[in-house]
Amino acid sequence: MEALEFYKFIGATLGFISIAFAIWDRLFRYRPSISITTEIHSGGTQPSVRLRIKNQAPYDIIIEKIWSSSPYYRVDSANTLRATLLGAFGNAGPILLAPSEERFLRIAENEINGVTASSLDLRVRFRVDWTRGDHPLFRPCPVFLWSSGRDMEQRKRASELFAQETAGEG
């Protein structure tokens, strides 16, 4: 009887481990990576701040929506009128990303009653709602990124300095 109890214990333990792995695999594994970067325009204009989203999965993922916690910032792809309008209402999406594909989405500042976001130095949270291309019924946990107006301005200044240094070398 003791061997049978041990066998049941091992089976139950392995069952719990496999359930935990399945939950982790469906909700957290291969989450897209997001970061804030800048893009330097070829015309010599001021660099723009971008939200970089990269698919880490070996399958397609769908970026359903991108939310900004602050009304002073919006994210849009600025490639189409529809994307710009969705961004103006505070969210962007949907976007399909192939394996290892990345997109750079524009982070635009809204001016509210003559006050800009950079003058307030607010913290902002970007939330990316996404789903897997191979299991569209499961809703994985969203990805979050915290930033601030000061952080975005520092990134702009750093890219301007880099552009000046590389232009001086060439």
C-alpha positions in Angstrom: 0.0 0.0 0.0 2.9 2.4 0.7 4.2 2.1 -2.9 0.7 2.8 -4.3 0.5 6.0 -2.2 3.9 7.1 -3.4 2.8 6.4 -7.0 -0.3 8.6 -6.5 1.8 11.3 -4.9 4.2 11.4 -7.9 1.3 11.4 -10.4 -0.5 14.3 -8.6 2.7 16.3 -8.3 3.5 15.9 -12.0 -0.1 16.9 -12.8 0.2 20.1 -10.9 3.6 20.9 -12.5 2.2 20.3 -16.0 -0.8 22.5 -15.3 1.4 25.3 -13.9 3.6 25.1 -17.1 0.6 25.2 -19.3 -0.7 28.3 -17.6 2.7 30.0 -17.8 3.0 29.0 -21.4 -0.4 30.4 -22.4 -0.3 33.6 -20.3 3.3 34.8 -20.0 5.7 33.0 -22.4 6.8 34.9 -25.6 5.4 38.2 -24.5 6.3 41.0 -26.8 9.1 43.3 -25.7 8.3 47.0 -25.6 10.6 49.9 -25.1 10.9 53.6 -25.8 13.3 54.8 -28.5 13.8 57.8 -30.8 13.8 58.1 -34.5 16.0 60.6 -36.3 14.5 62.0 -39.4 16.7 62.5 -42.5 15.6 66.1 -43.0 17.5 67.2 -39.9 14.3 67.8 -37.9 13.9 67.1 -34.2 13.8 63.4 -33.4 10.5 61.8 -32.5 9.8 59.4 -29.7 8.7 56.0 -30.7 7.2 53.0 -28.9 9.1 49.9 -30.1 7.2 46.6 -30.0 9.0 43.4 -31.0 7.5 40.0 -31.3 9.6 37.4 -29.4 7.4 34.5 -30.3 8.0 31.9 -33.1 4.5 32.6 -34.3 2.4 35.6 -35.3 1.0 37.8 -32.5 -1.8 40.4 -32.7 -1.4 43.7 -30.9 -5.0 44.4 -30.1 -4.7 47.8 -28.4 -2.2 50.1 -26.9 -3.4 52.3 -24.1 -1.8 55.4 -22.5 -2.6 56.1 -18.9 -2.1 59.8 -19.4 -4.4 61.9 -21.7 -1.3 63.9 -22.6 0.2 61.1 -24.6 -1.2 59.0 -27.4 0.3 56.2 -29.5 -0.4 55.7 -33.2 1.2 54.2 -36.2 0.7 57.4 -38.2 0.8 55.3 -41.4 -2.9 55.6 -42.2 -5.7 58.0 -41.4 -7.5 55.3 -39.4 -4.4 54.6 -37.3 -4.0 58.3 -36.6 -7.7 58.6 -35.6 -7.5 55.6 -33.3 -4.4 57.2 -31.7 -6.2 60.5 -31.2 -8.8 58.7 -29.2 -6.2 57.2 -26.9 -5.5 53.8 -28.3 -3.8 52.1 -31.2 -4.4 48.8 -32.8 -4.8 46.2 -34.2 -1.3 45.3 -35.5 -0.1 41.9 -36.7 3.5 41.1 -36.0 5.3 38.2 -37.7 8.0 36.3 -35.8 10.9 38.6 -34.8 9.2 41.6 -36.5 9.2 44.9 -34.7 7.2 48.1 -35.2 8.0 51.7 -34.2 4.8 53.5 -33.3 4.7 57.3 -32.8 4.2 58.6 -29.3 2.5 62.0 -29.8 1.9 64.7 -27.2 -1.6 66.2 -26.7 -1.9 69.7 -25.6 -4.8 70.2 -23.1 -5.9 73.7 -22.3 -2.6 75.1 -23.4 -0.6 72.7 -21.1 1.8 70.3 -22.7 2.9 66.9 -21.3 6.6 67.9 -21.2 5.8 70.9 -19.0 4.1 68.7 -16.4 6.6 65.8 -16.3 3.9 63.2 -15.6 4.5 59.5 -15.3 2.8 57.6 -18.0 2.0 53.9 -18.3 1.7 52.2 -21.7 -0.4 49.1 -21.8 -0.1 46.7 -24.7 -3.0 44.2 -25.0 -2.0 41.3 -27.3 -3.0 37.8 -28.2 -1.3 34.8 -29.7 -1.7 33.9 -33.3 -1.8 30.2 -32.7 -4.4 30.3 -29.8 -6.6 33.4 -30.3 -9.1 32.3 -27.6 -6.6 32.7 -24.8 -5.9 36.2 -23.6 -2.4 36.5 -22.3 -1.4 39.0 -19.7 -0.8 42.5 -21.1 2.6 44.1 -21.2 3.3 47.3 -19.3 5.9 50.0 -19.7 6.3 53.0 -17.4 8.0 56.2 -18.5 7.8 60.0 -18.0 8.0 63.2 -20.0 11.6 63.8 -18.7 12.7 60.3 -19.8 11.3 61.0 -23.3 13.0 64.4 -23.5 16.4 62.8 -22.4 16.1 60.2 -25.1 15.4 63.0 -27.7 18.5 65.0 -26.5 20.7 61.8 -26.6 19.7 61.0 -30.1 20.3 64.6 -31.2 23.8 64.5 -29.7 24.4 61.2 -31.4 23.2 62.6 -34.8 25.5 65.6 -34.4 28.5 63.4 -33.5 27.9 61.1 -36.5 27.4 64.0 -38.8 30.7 65.6 -37.6 32.6 62.3 -38.3 31.2 62.0 -41.9 
